[in-house]
Amino acid sequence: MQNFSKESLNITKEKLNEFKQLFPEVFGEGKVDFERLKLILGKNVSISDERYVLNWENKSGVFTAVQTPTTKALYFVPEESVKPDSTENLFIENITKI
């Protein structure tokens, strides 16, 4: 039987590794040099503010939380769902099962 890690993927690390493979020249001391990246991409870079923006408190914290590895999982709870066989509206609970 194969053992699997119960921790989710580290999205930030994965994306940085992919980015490093595409643009190794923009990395210095393990960090992205955005000035160098802008030079490489030339006119394809947009640095201006977005035209339409949806803001809320701690918006940047949400992006950090999404990229943080976790050991939690979502589980379907059929006994609390209404007609789970004939609807797409299901009750899902965030619990950790071992």
HELIX and SHEET records of a PDB file:
HELIX    1   1 ILE A   11  LEU A   22  1                                  12    
HELIX    2   2 PRO A   24  VAL A   26  5                                   3    
HELIX    3   3 PHE A   34  LEU A   41  1                                   8    
HELIX    4   4 GLY A   42  ASN A   44  5                                   3    
HELIX    5   5 LYS A   59  VAL A   66  1                                   8    
HELIX    6   6 PRO A   78  GLU A   80  5                                   3    
SHEET    1   A 2 PHE A  27  GLY A  28  0                                        
SHEET    2   A 2 LYS A  31  VAL A  32 -1                                        
SHEET    1   B 2 ALA A  73  PHE A  76  0                                        
SHEET    2   B 2 ILE A  92  ILE A  95 -1                                        
END                                                                             
